[in-house]
């Protein structure tokens, strides 16, 4: 066989095998027996071994890579992967519908309802039709590159018939049959079985060796588009249909619902029938169908206003409360936790449950040795629902909270008529340790390798006591610790060093200033630009900023006036941490820029800028870039092959520029 004959044969085999693969893993309708698929795959591999220069990225033989990775690279999502707000009953769904209708000023909304798959959220990026990168959701802004593992999922096409850059999103999951087979194998090998299919799927996709992931028989349902340069469709339901035509596996049970009553009917149906599915679901996702309406509704800091997740009622179980444990958080709040006899709830073994505070314990009359009913709120956080009083032991006595901190012994107080008891000792070991755990967390400094257990180990060994101590850690002292090898120490120190370059908002949030969450931290960083300017800000300057209220402003002023804070910041500055906001500052945007306060849409294929570059440049000049044309659109930037968005803009008499005009303005030539 010469090279030309081999090329033709390979093209034929790839087409056949990709079709067989689609029929089996996407349509669930195989047209040939497994033996025939295997025979053609072997033939493909033989020819590719003889002609390795003819191997292509979309070849079925390329699904499983050869060399395990050392670690996962970070991926920044160009469009954030936000979480959804939750609804737990019919009333919550009707409130969501009311808010949507009032915001859109219409009487009835068309929704799309989809089964909420219990798996791992991922994104897939395609360029020139080829699958080039897959990532986890992570914290919504930054995830991990798991491309090699995702290639092993045969329901993910390696090539699609759309050459425009497109990022699609979905849920990777483990079918129940695969889960049962995996746990059976693990038990035979005397390995700990996975608690549920969700944990099994997440664990499989975070294997550094893709060969392990390939054996786990995962699947995926695609349900959304992240970034899409040529997306001209007008509804979410059209997008789902288009994804299916490209060869993506979408869940067949999605439905378009006219009004909230139809949504509730769909929810009730699947609340009763979820057990009939061959995969786990934990709720229903409800989305406004019209994309222009989605754009109009917009987003909060954490979630879209045009979608909500209905969570199925939590499973309840009965067990015994054997003790109440007290813990001290980073702000000094003392929190009671129920220690339980182990019980299986919603697929996992529960041994601890939240009791929140002293008032709740008194209200429910919870006592040590009581038999209690527990549930997982939202199928995640276990909590004590009530006491089974008929089973109470005669010796059980009411629980009393201590008057002194369980960590440092200082007297506990209640501040500002709060329900919580607090330790106000700034040197309380528990608070210092929890503050360090918060500082390195994903939304704060996001330092890889510094999980809770490692922080506890470093704290216990006396290597760290303050945030500044993290940046003084040395290789020699880390290598002496248990489970700290040469490679892990090197990676840890590199991650700590890299975190010094984080933008100011991450440091601000990591400092743990009372009432300052991640969103407020970014608002403050964008407004002041540097830590020095924020440190000297007055109460009046702070409350003049949108979203900064009296309580937060007072907390910020008090925080920066503390001597120990001033000393800490001096140390961090000397250690080389970045004290500057890396994004566009509000005050840096010229008021007279043509983009300031304008709503702008990009459409068609851009050749001078990437779409992301154009978006960032416009936003840096005060513009807001949206995805669809509406009566609120001020300007449309039209690249090559602009389609329906250009037609709609002309109909609405929206100003239209070509890319050359955009370049001229951005370069300041006008």
Secondary structure, 3 states (H helix, E strand, C coil): CCHHHHHHHHHHHHHHHHHHHHHHHCCCCCCCCHHHHHHHHHHHHHHHHHCHHHCCCCCHHHCCCCCCCCCCCEEECCCCCCCCEEECCHHHHHHHHHHHHHHHCCCCCEEEEEEEECCEEEEEEEECCEEEEEEECCCCCEEEECHHHHCCCCCCCCECCCCCCEEEEEEEEECHHHHHHHHHHHHHCCCCCCCCHHHHHHHHHCCCCHHHHHCCCEEEEEEEEEEECCCCCCEHHHHHHHHHHCCCCCCCCCEEEECHHHHHHHHHHHHHHHHHCCCCEEEEEEEECEHHHHHHHCECCCCECCEEEEECCCCEEEEEEEEEEEEECCCCEEEEEEEEEEEEECCEEEEEEECCCHHHHHHHCCCCCCEEEEEEECCCEEEEEEECHHHCCCCCCCCCCCCECCCCCCEEECCCCCCCCEECCCCCHHHHHHHHHHHCCCCCCCCCCCCHHHHHHHHHCCCCCCHHHHCCCCHHHHHCCCCCCHHHHHHHHHHHHHHCCCCHHHHHHHCCCCCCCHHHHHHHHHHHCEHHHHHCCCHHHHHCCCCCCHHHHHHHHHHHHCHHHHHHHHHHHHCCCCCECCCCCHHHCCCCCCCCCCEEEEECECCCCCHHHHHHHHHHCCCEEECCCCCCCCEEEECECCCHHHHHHHHCCCEEEEHHHHHHHHCCCC
